[in-house]
Amino acid sequence: MRSAVRSSFFPLVRDVASVYGELETLRDRSVFISLKKREEALAEAECLEGGDVAGKPLYGMLFAVKDNIDVAGMPTTAGCAAFSYTPERSATVVERLEAAGAILVGKTNMDQFATGLVGVRSPFGIPQNALRADLIPGGSSSGSAVAVARGFVDFALGTDTAGAGRIPAAMNGIVGLKPSFGLLPATGVVTACRSLETVAVFAREVELAFKVMQVCAGFDPEDPYSSRMPEPSLGAVPPRPRVGVPYPDHRQFFGDSAAEAAYEADLERLADLGAEIVELDFMAFIEAGRLLYEGPWLAERYLRFRTLIEERPSTILPVTLGILSEARQMGAIEAFDSFYRLAELKRRVEGLMEGLDCVAVPTIPRFYTMSDLAREPVRYNSHMGTYSNFVNLLDLAAISVPVGQRSDGLPSSLCLIGPRGTDGLLSAMGRMASAGMRSAAPLRATGGRVELAVFGSHLSGLSLNGELKAAGASFLRTTQTVPDYRLFALSSPLPARPGLLRVGRGEGIPVETEVWSLERDAFGALAAGLGAPLSMGVISLADGTEAKGFLVEAAATVTAEDISEHGGWRAWLSVRR
């Protein structure tokens, strides 16, 4: 298996030649639908070796893309030879990856028209599961997941509507990152459900998956669904994250006791790492998931491939054609009924997730074998989407990570789900869950983000922390101020709020502090909202760093209560209660 760590001193050309030597002699030709020409990839490697590596965060990494993502000069089939065309330009995400120093190897197999979660609905063969040959590979991004899991490439792109960026990851024991909708542009991507589908990332480590997402992210005016969102930042996990999980009687494993036990063990790991596990009603999530194939979004799939369906149906796999043809029975009345119901479910889910840092579910309810699928091809495909179908419909972000091990030796994966824009927090949670430990070294802000020290109601778990998260803030570290400050409870206006006052050197006490990072614009908006007696200043911290933070005017502390002896706002609140 290739290492995902490269440097300019590594013989890149030799590495690329070695990978092609392996792929070209591979008996199993079902992972890739097409390979880039060897000489082209070698020429790119030679050019990289002789150039400046500065500004190339993915220098020399090899990648593949699902065959519904355009690569200039290579056919795009979307899993159907009759649909094939050869684009003159690569997808925006591919262009950005290559500009960052990555080298594309080929285009991977997929369930035809991205219609399936099992990975066996392709006329180009079935990619062999990387864990066990009798298991299905998962879909629809089957080839991308297998290519990463078997070490052919460092990372790969897929797409995700119903779980195709997460389920194959879990089936092959790797990381699958499904970004917030609109964060990664879909220009040059054959989307089955344009209003929902996202480009997804497969890698063997969370850090690399996140780095790839960062490179791909950014507004694209050519994509009408692209959004201007803060650049995602991989921070740390708050000290006491609140993690929602389904009530026990809402969990479904379809008879797989090993999966059920592994999920319980994975939740115990989260609790051991400091998470507060909160059980919640999961039926709104499940109902939303059913709408994906029972509602108008099936018609959206039909619309995308309408010409081929109606003019050359014999060129489409019978199972795919059968699913898509059901869209003909749907009308505008039923469509609006589904839109209204989804809006109601979104509002209910917002309430359920309020105050939570994320929701943690099994990525897949169980493992299925090839022989299982032969017996029940449609029903078991439906089962695979139990914990994934609802995510895009509810406008959520998600990441699947391998966490523990089942009793049969297969990996157990958790899918961590959060509101749109929480990609950094979810990835930090995934990294912690997968590693079984928190980051040892204190984290600092990167990419020009501003460090903000908070010590009051903006602390994690307190009433105003949601404002930080809504502004795209990422938690970095817990620390204290130097002993040059005193903390006051300002009683006017009510409710009480904290005021941090700088005093003489050594005349104060260390105050509990959390440091978060924000984009400059978000920080500016936060600072602009401050009013007397608070102002923005620079806070000196016990870890030797400085950060921006709220300071209080001395005059406002004359009638305020000095609560410094408690060491922090959270401690004072607990005593006050």
Residue pairs with C-beta under 8 A, 6 or more apart in sequence:
1 150
1 151
1 204
2 15
2 19
2 62
2 151
2 152
2 153
2 154
4 61
4 154
4 155
4 203
4 204
4 205
4 208
6 12
6 59
6 60
6 61
7 59
8 49
8 53
8 59
10 60
11 49
12 45
12 48
12 49
12 60
13 42
13 45
13 46
13 49
15 45
15 60
15 62
16 41
16 42
16 45
16 62
16 103
17 38
17 42
19 62
19 105
19 152
19 153
20 35
20 38
20 41
20 42
20 105
22 152
23 32
23 35
23 105
23 106
23 152
24 35
24 38
28 125
28 127
28 128
29 125
30 109
30 122
30 124
30 125
30 126
30 127
30 128
30 143
31 108
31 109
31 127
31 128
31 143
31 146
31 147
31 150
31 152
32 64
32 105
32 106
32 107
32 108
32 109
32 143
32 147
33 67
33 77
33 79
33 106
33 107
33 108
33 109
33 110
33 124
33 143
34 67
34 74
34 75
34 106
34 107
35 105
35 106
35 107
36 71
36 74
36 104
36 105
36 106
41 103
41 104
41 105
44 98
44 103
45 60
45 103
48 56
48 59
48 60
48 101
48 103
53 59
53 101
56 100
56 101
57 100
57 101
57 211
57 214
57 215
58 97
58 100
58 101
58 102
58 211
58 212
58 215
59 100
59 101
60 101
60 102
60 103
61 101
61 102
61 103
61 154
61 155
61 208
62 102
62 103
62 104
62 105
62 152
62 153
62 154
63 97
63 102
63 103
63 104
63 105
63 153
63 154
63 155
63 156
63 157
63 212
64 104
64 105
64 106
64 107
64 108
64 143
64 144
64 147
64 148
64 152
64 153
64 156
64 157
65 71
65 91
65 94
65 104
65 107
65 108
65 144
65 156
65 157
66 107
66 108
66 110
66 140
66 141
66 143
66 144
66 156
66 157
66 158
66 159
67 76
67 77
67 78
67 79
67 107
67 108
67 109
67 110
67 143
68 76
68 78
68 79
68 110
68 114
68 159
68 189
68 190
68 191
68 192
69 76
69 91
69 93
69 94
69 107
69 157
69 159
69 188
69 189
69 190
69 199
70 76
70 87
70 89
70 90
70 91
70 94
70 188
70 189
70 190
71 87
71 90
71 91
71 94
71 104
71 107
72 87
72 88
72 89
72 90
73 86
73 87
73 88
74 86
74 87
74 107
75 84
75 85
75 86
75 107
76 84
76 85
76 86
76 87
76 107
76 190
77 83
77 84
77 124
78 110
78 112
78 113
78 114
78 190
79 109
79 110
79 111
79 112
79 113
79 114
79 121
79 122
79 123
79 124
79 140
80 112
80 113
80 123
80 308
80 315
80 316
80 317
81 123
81 315
82 308
82 312
82 315
82 316
83 113
83 305
83 308
83 315
87 188
89 95
89 188
90 98
90 188
91 186
91 187
91 188
91 189
92 185
92 187
92 188
92 220
92 222
92 223
93 157
93 184
93 185
93 188
93 189
93 199
93 216
94 104
94 157
94 188
96 215
96 216
96 218
97 104
97 157
97 212
97 215
97 216
98 104
100 215
102 154
102 155
105 152
105 153
108 127
108 141
108 142
108 143
108 144
108 146
108 147
108 156
108 158
109 122
109 124
109 125
109 126
109 127
109 142
109 143
110 122
110 139
110 140
110 141
110 142
110 143
110 144
110 158
111 117
111 118
111 119
111 120
111 121
111 122
111 139
111 140
111 142
111 164
111 320
112 121
112 122
112 123
112 316
112 317
112 320
113 192
113 301
113 304
113 305
113 316
113 320
113 324
114 140
114 141
114 159
114 161
114 164
114 192
114 197
115 121
115 140
115 192
115 301
115 320
115 323
115 324
116 139
116 140
116 319
116 320
116 381
117 138
117 139
117 140
117 162
117 163
117 164
117 167
117 381
117 384
117 385
117 388
118 136
118 137
118 138
118 139
118 368
118 373
118 377
118 380
118 381
118 384
119 126
119 127
119 136
119 137
119 138
119 139
119 140
119 142
119 168
119 171
120 126
120 136
120 137
120 139
120 142
120 370
120 373
120 377
121 139
121 140
121 317
121 319
121 320
122 142
122 317
123 317
126 136
126 137
126 142
126 370
127 137
127 142
127 143
127 146
127 147
128 137
128 146
129 135
129 136
129 137
129 138
129 146
129 171
129 172
130 137
130 145
130 146
130 149
130 150
130 172
130 173
131 149
131 171
131 172
131 173
131 410
131 411
132 410
134 369
134 370
134 371
135 171
135 367
135 368
135 369
135 370
136 171
136 368
136 369
136 370
136 372
136 373
137 143
137 145
137 146
137 168
137 171
137 172
138 145
138 167
138 168
138 169
138 170
138 171
138 172
138 364
138 384
139 164
139 167
139 168
140 158
140 159
140 164
140 168
141 156
141 158
141 159
141 160
141 164
141 165
141 168
141 200
141 202
142 168
143 156
144 156
144 157
144 158
144 168
144 202
145 156
145 158
145 168
145 169
145 171
145 172
145 174
145 176
145 202
146 168
146 172
147 153
147 156
147 202
148 154
148 155
148 156
148 172
148 174
148 202
148 203
148 204
149 172
149 173
149 174
149 204
154 203
154 204
154 208
155 201
155 202
155 203
155 208
155 209
155 212
156 201
156 202
156 203
157 199
157 200
157 201
157 202
157 212
157 216
158 164
158 165
158 168
158 176
158 199
158 200
158 201
158 202
159 165
159 189
159 191
159 192
159 197
159 198
159 199
159 200
160 166
160 178
160 197
160 198
160 199
160 200
160 392
161 191
161 192
161 193
161 196
161 197
161 198
161 292
161 392
162 292
162 293
162 385
162 388
162 389
162 392
163 363
163 384
163 385
163 387
163 388
163 389
163 391
164 200
165 176
165 177
165 178
165 198
165 200
165 201
165 202
165 400
166 176
166 178
166 200
166 363
166 388
166 398
166 399
166 400
166 415
167 176
167 363
167 364
167 384
167 385
167 388
167 400
168 176
168 202
169 175
169 176
169 202
169 363
169 400
169 413
170 176
170 363
170 364
170 400
170 402
170 411
170 413
170 415
171 364
171 367
173 402
173 410
173 411
173 413
174 202
174 203
174 204
174 402
175 202
175 203
175 204
175 205
175 206
175 209
175 399
175 400
175 401
175 402
175 430
175 434
176 200
176 201
176 202
176 209
176 363
176 399
176 400
177 200
177 201
177 202
177 203
177 206
177 209
177 210
177 212
177 213
177 399
177 400
177 423
177 427
178 198
178 200
178 391
178 392
178 397
178 398
178 399
178 400
179 198
179 199
179 200
179 201
179 213
179 217
179 232
179 397
179 423
180 198
180 227
180 229
180 395
180 397
180 420
180 421
180 422
180 423
181 196
181 198
181 225
181 227
181 392
181 395
181 420
182 225
182 226
182 227
182 229
183 198
183 213
183 217
183 227
183 229
183 232
183 423
184 198
184 199
184 213
184 216
184 217
185 199
185 216
185 218
185 219
185 220
185 222
185 223
185 226
186 194
186 197
186 198
186 199
186 223
186 225
186 226
187 220
187 222
187 223
187 226
189 197
189 199
190 304
191 197
191 304
192 300
192 301
192 304
192 305
193 297
193 300
193 301
193 304
193 392
194 225
194 300
194 304
195 225
195 297
195 300
196 297
196 300
196 392
196 393
197 392
198 392
199 216
201 209
201 212
201 213
201 216
202 209
203 209
203 212
206 399
206 401
206 427
206 430
206 431
206 434
207 234
207 431
209 399
209 427
210 232
210 234
210 423
210 424
210 427
213 232
213 423
214 231
214 232
217 229
217 231
217 232
218 231
219 226
219 227
219 228
219 229
220 226
229 421
229 472
230 421
230 471
230 472
230 519
230 521
230 522
231 447
231 519
232 423
232 424
232 427
233 424
233 445
233 446
233 447
233 449
233 472
233 474
233 517
234 424
234 427
234 428
234 431
234 474
235 424
235 425
235 428
235 443
235 474
235 475
235 476
235 516
235 517
236 428
236 438
236 439
236 443
236 474
236 475
236 476
236 477
237 273
237 274
237 425
237 428
237 429
237 432
237 438
237 439
237 475
238 357
238 460
238 461
238 475
238 514
239 274
239 460
239 478
239 514
240 274
240 275
240 276
240 460
240 461
241 274
241 275
241 276
241 357
241 358
241 429
241 460
242 275
242 276
242 278
242 355
242 356
242 357
242 461
243 267
243 270
243 275
243 276
243 277
243 278
243 356
243 357
243 358
243 359
243 360
243 429
244 278
244 279
244 280
244 352
244 353
244 356
244 358
244 359
244 360
245 267
245 277
245 278
245 279
245 280
245 359
245 360
245 361
246 279
246 280
246 282
246 285
246 361
247 279
247 280
247 281
247 282
248 279
250 281
250 282
250 283
250 286
251 260
251 263
251 282
251 362
252 365
252 383
252 386
253 259
253 260
253 263
253 362
253 365
253 366
254 365
254 366
254 383
255 366
256 365
256 366
256 367
258 406
258 407
258 408
258 410
259 362
259 364
259 365
259 366
259 367
259 406
259 412
261 406
261 407
262 362
262 404
262 405
262 406
262 407
262 412
263 362
263 412
263 414
265 404
265 412
266 360
266 362
266 403
266 404
266 412
266 414
266 433
267 277
267 360
269 403
269 404
269 433
269 436
270 277
270 360
270 414
270 433
271 277
273 432
273 433
273 436
273 437
273 438
274 438
278 356
280 352
280 359
281 352
284 345
284 348
284 349
284 352
285 349
285 390
285 394
286 386
286 390
287 341
287 345
288 342
288 345
288 346
288 349
288 389
288 390
288 393
288 394
289 385
289 386
289 388
289 389
289 390
289 393
290 389
291 297
291 338
291 341
291 342
291 393
292 298
292 385
292 389
292 390
292 392
292 393
293 323
293 382
293 389
294 338
295 330
295 334
295 335
295 338
295 342
296 330
296 334
296 335
296 338
296 339
297 393
298 323
298 324
298 326
298 327
298 330
299 327
299 330
299 335
301 324
301 327
302 309
302 324
302 325
302 327
302 328
305 316
305 324
308 315
308 316
309 316
309 321
309 324
309 325
313 321
316 324
319 377
319 378
342 393
345 394
346 394
346 395
349 394
353 359
353 418
353 419
355 466
357 418
357 425
357 429
358 416
358 417
358 418
358 422
358 425
358 426
358 429
359 416
359 417
359 418
360 414
360 415
360 416
360 417
360 433
361 387
361 414
361 415
361 417
362 387
362 412
362 413
362 414
362 415
363 387
363 388
363 400
363 413
363 414
363 415
364 384
364 387
364 413
365 383
365 384
365 386
365 387
366 383
367 410
368 380
368 383
368 384
372 380
373 380
373 381
387 415
388 398
388 415
390 396
391 397
391 398
391 417
395 419
395 420
396 417
396 418
396 419
396 420
397 417
397 418
397 419
397 420
397 421
397 422
397 423
397 426
398 415
398 416
398 417
398 418
398 426
399 415
399 416
399 423
399 426
399 427
399 429
399 430
400 413
400 414
400 415
400 416
400 430
401 413
401 414
401 416
401 430
401 431
401 433
401 434
402 411
402 412
402 413
402 434
403 411
403 412
403 413
403 414
403 433
403 434
404 411
404 412
405 411
405 412
406 412
414 430
414 433
416 426
416 429
416 430
416 433
417 426
418 425
418 426
421 470
421 472
422 469
424 474
425 469
425 474
425 475
428 474
428 475
431 439
432 438
432 439
442 476
442 477
442 479
442 543
443 476
443 477
444 451
444 476
444 545
445 451
445 476
445 517
446 517
448 520
449 474
449 517
449 518
449 519
449 520
450 517
450 518
450 519
450 520
450 523
450 548
451 476
451 515
451 516
451 517
451 545
451 547
451 548
452 468
452 473
452 515
452 516
452 517
452 518
452 523
452 526
452 547
452 548
452 549
453 481
453 513
453 514
453 515
453 539
453 541
453 547
453 548
453 549
454 468
454 513
454 514
454 515
454 516
454 549
454 550
455 481
455 487
455 498
455 500
455 511
455 512
455 513
455 514
455 549
455 568
455 569
456 462
456 464
456 497
456 498
456 550
456 569
457 463
457 464
457 465
457 497
457 498
457 569
458 464
458 465
458 467
458 468
458 514
458 516
459 465
459 512
459 514
459 569
459 570
460 475
460 514
462 569
462 570
462 573
467 526
468 516
468 518
471 518
471 522
471 525
471 526
472 518
472 519
472 522
473 516
473 517
473 518
473 522
474 516
474 517
474 518
475 514
475 515
475 516
476 514
476 515
476 516
476 517
477 514
477 515
477 543
478 512
478 513
478 514
478 515
479 513
479 514
479 515
479 541
479 542
479 543
479 545
480 510
480 511
480 512
480 513
480 541
480 542
481 500
481 508
481 510
481 511
481 513
481 539
481 540
481 541
481 542
482 510
482 540
482 541
482 542
483 506
483 507
483 508
483 509
483 510
484 502
484 503
484 504
484 505
484 506
484 507
484 508
484 540
485 500
485 501
485 502
485 503
485 508
485 509
485 511
485 539
486 500
486 501
486 503
486 507
486 508
486 509
486 557
486 562
486 564
487 498
487 499
487 500
487 501
487 509
487 511
487 562
487 563
487 564
487 566
487 568
487 569
487 572
488 498
488 499
488 500
488 501
488 552
488 556
488 557
488 560
488 561
488 562
488 563
488 564
489 496
489 497
489 498
489 499
489 560
489 561
489 563
489 572
490 496
490 497
490 498
490 499
490 533
490 552
490 556
490 557
490 560
491 559
491 560
491 561
492 559
498 569
499 533
499 534
499 552
499 556
499 557
499 560
500 511
500 539
500 549
500 550
500 551
500 552
501 551
501 552
501 554
501 557
502 508
502 537
502 551
508 564
509 564
509 565
509 567
510 542
510 567
511 564
511 567
511 568
512 567
512 568
512 569
512 570
512 571
513 539
513 541
513 549
513 568
515 541
515 545
515 547
518 526
523 548
527 536
527 548
530 536
530 550
532 553
532 556
533 552
533 553
533 555
533 556
534 550
534 551
534 552
534 553
535 550
535 551
535 552
535 553
536 548
536 549
536 550
536 551
537 548
537 549
537 550
537 551
538 546
538 547
538 548
538 549
539 546
539 547
539 548
539 549
539 551
540 546
541 547
563 569
563 572
566 572
566 575
